Amino acid sequence: MSNILITGATGNIGFEIIRFLTKIAPSNRIIAGVRNIEKAKITFKDFSNLSYTHFDFEDFDTFDNALKGIDTVFLLRPPHISDIDTFFKPLILKFKENGINQVVFLSVQGAEKSSVIPHNKIERLLIENGLDFIFLRPSYFMQNLTTTLIGDIKTKREIILPAGKAKFNWIDIENIGEVGAILLDKFGDYKNKAIEITGLENESFEKVTELINKSIDNPIKYRNVNPFSFFWIKKREGMAKGMIIVMILLHFLPRFQKEPKLSFFYEQLTGKKPTDLKTFIKREKKQFEIQ
């Protein structure tokens, strides 16, 4: 039996990791690292065997207690945290102090090629500190359409990004959660490897907007803006500066890169095809409609 800590447990990916991990590896002790335990218990009301610990990336005083007795960590970067030296360097040092040497880190596809994105810096910190790792590098989340971008879709009927005509590979978070759970359970089989997980479609935001409009009554549109315009639009809306910069990096840089490479790791690992965009849009159709 392993003691597995899930950071970001109440987020979309953390939830899916826990959902699949409780199915495939019920003998492990799964601990949700959360800022508010009482709220988390409501989120996970159907998971009777889940344990909880107070953990906050921005509260260093929570680290020692949360990490005590842990064997393996599922680590992710909260979207609003871009200062890696301030928040992740002390955390990774605490991993070492507590004898934790198994980390599955949720990175991004292509992280190894871009030293300016936060995920690259975290990967390097884990390597430099001599920890055994698995870098899970998924492509672009389908759920960005129903989380990060949903505000503009609902209020402006627009997707506003500096992405131009760049093509992104689209992956369902449910697929990521399933893979992540298997990697946590079978860490030794994949340790010290970087694993890309993708869907089977490379599509632009223009094309994805067209797909959404085929399923809804009140159409939306895609508005391409330059990075400076995007920065000021989001700054006026109150988005944190670090988050805006990460959004620009993730959406603007692909305009100058080749189309993402397809990975068939999900199919090889699970024997199933990853979710396609049409299926995802049909599943989430209500979110794109005017309420």
N, C-alpha and C positions, 0 to 999 in steps of 0.2 A: 504493500500500500504506500502511495505517495501523498504528501501534503502539497496541494497545488493552489497557489494564490493567483487569483484573476484580478488584475488591475483594470480600472474602467468597467467594472462589472455591470453597472446598470445602463451602460451605453449600448448601442445597437449590436456591436460586435461582441462585447463582453457578454451580453445576454445570450447570444447565439452560441458562443463558446461553452457557456455553462449548460445550456439546453442540450447540446450534443454530448458534452462530457459526462453528464449524469446518465445518459443512455448507454454510451459505449464503455464507460469505465466506472461503474457505480461503486467499486471497491475502494477507489481513491477518496481521500478527504478533500473536498473542494471548498475553498475559502474565498468568499467574495470580499474584495477590498473596496470599501465604499466610504463616502464622507458622512452619510446619514444612514445608520443601520436600520432604524425604524421604517424609513421610507423604502429601503431596499427589501425589507421583509414583505412589504406589500407588493413590490414588483415581482418578487420570487415566491409568491404565496403558494404556488403549486410545486415547489421544490423543497420537500420536507427535510431532506438530508443535507441541505446546504448550510455551511458555517459562515460566519460573518466576522469581519474585523474592521476597525476604524483605520482607514488609510486615505491620505490626502497628499497628492504630489506637491502641493504648495505648503504643507505643514510638516516640516522635518521631524517634529516631535512624535509623529505617528509611525515613523519608519520602523524603529526597533521592535515595538510590540507586534506590528503587523507581520514582520519578517521572521519572528521567532518560530523555529521548528519547521520552516518551509523548505521543501526540497526543490520545487520547480515554480517558476514565475511566468505567467503570461503577461508580457509588458507591452503597453501601447503608449502613444503620445497624445495627451489631450489636445484637441485642435487649437486651443488658445495659448498653449505653452510653446514658445519658439526659442526661449533662452535656455539652451541645453546645458551649458556649463553651470548655470545657477541651480537648476532643478534636477537634472539627470546625473550629473557627475557625483553629487553627494549620495544619491540613491544607489547608484551602482557600487560605490564604495561600501555602502551598508550591506549590499548583497554579499560582498566578500567577507565582511566582518561577521556576518551571520552564517557563513559556510554554504551559501547558496551558489551553486555552480551550474544550474540548468535554467536557461532563459529562452523562451520563445518570444521573439520580438516582432510585433506587427509593423513592418516597414512598408515600402511602396515599390512597385515595379520601377526598375531603373535607378534605384537609390544609389547604387554603386557608381553611377556615372555622373552624379551631380553633388559636388561637395558643399553646395550652398543650402541644400534643403536639410531640415532638422533630422530627418530619418537617417541620412548619411552619417551625421555626427554621432548619433546614438549607436549605430552599428560599429563605428570606429571605437567608441568608448568601451563597448562590450569586448571587442577583440583586444584592445590595448590592456584591459584589466584581466585578461587571461581566462575569461569565463567561457564555458561551453554554451553554444548558442544554436538556435535555428532562426534564420531570418525569413519570415514569411512575407513575401513581396507580392501583394495582390495588385491588380490593375485598378482602374477607376470604378468606384462604388456606384452601382445603380441607385443605391439609397441616398446618394447626394441629391438626387432629384426630389426626394421626399423629406429631406432634412435641411441641409445647408442652403439649397436653392428654392425651397418651397415657399418661403416668405414672398419673394418676388413673383413667383408663379401665382400665388393666391391674391396678392394685392395689386400687382401690376400686369398680370397675365403675360409675363415676360421671363425669359432666362437671360440674365445680364452677365456677361463674362468677357474677358479678353482672350478668348480661345480661338478666334478666327475660324478657319475651316479645318483646324487640326482634328485628326481622328484619335479617339480614345478607345481603349478596350474596356468593355463594360462587364463587371462581375457582381453577382448577387452576394450580399453579406451573409446570407444563409449558407452559401457554398464556402465562404471563408471560415465561418464558424465551425462547419463540419470538418474541414481540413485542420484547422487549428486545434480542435479537440483531439483528433487522431495523433497529431504531432506531439501534443502534451503527454498523451498516454504512451506513445511509442518513441519517446525522446531519443533513446539510445540508437534507434535505427536511422535517425536523420541528423544527429548532432553535428554541429560545425558545418552545416550546409545552408546555402541560400536557395529558397524555393519560390519560384514564381507561380502564381495562380491567376489564371485569366479566364474570361469567357471566350466565346467563339466569334465575337463580332467586334470589328473596329468601325466605329461610326462617329461622325461629327455631331456637334450639338444641333446643327441645322437639321440633320437627318433624324435625330432622336425627337426633336420637336415635331417633325412631320408624323412620326409614329404615334406620339402622344395625341396629336390632333385627330388622328383616325379613330381614336377611342372615346373622345369627349365631345360634348356639344358646344362648349365655349372655348374656341381655340386660343392657344398661346403663341407667342413668337419668340424667336431667338434674336437678341440684340448684341452684336459684337461691339465692344468698346476697347479703346486703347488702355494700357495699364494705368496711366495717370488718371484718366477719367474714372476708371473702376475704383482706384484708391479713394478719390474724393467722394464718389457716390456712397461708398460703404462707410467712409469716415463720418459723413454727415448723418448716416443712419445709426451711428454709434457702435459700429463693429470695432473690436480691439485692433490696434495697429499690427500687432504680430500676426493675428489671424488674417488680416487683409493681405499682408506680404506673402504668407503661405499660400493663400488662394491665388495670388498672381503667379507665384512660382509654379504651382501645380497646373495652372490653366494656360499660361502664356508660353512657357518654355517648350511645350510639345509642338508649338507651331514651327519650331526650328529643328525638330527631331524626326526620325523615321517613324513610320507607323509601328505601334507596339507589336512585339513578337507574340505569337500565340503559344501558350503552354498547355499541355494536355495532362498536367499533373493531377488535376481534380478527377478526371476520368480514369486515369491509371490507378489512383488511390481508392476510389469509391465504386468504380464500374458504372458510373452514371454520367450523363451529359450535364454540364453546367446550365443554369437558368438562362434562357434567351430573353432579349429585350421585350419582345411582344408578350411573353408570358408575364414578365415583371410588371409591365404597364397595365395589363389586364387585371393583375392581382391588386395593384395599387390605384386603380382607376379613380376611386372616390376622392383620393387626395388631390387629384389634378382638377377636379370639378369645382365650380363655384358653389360654395356652401350656402 
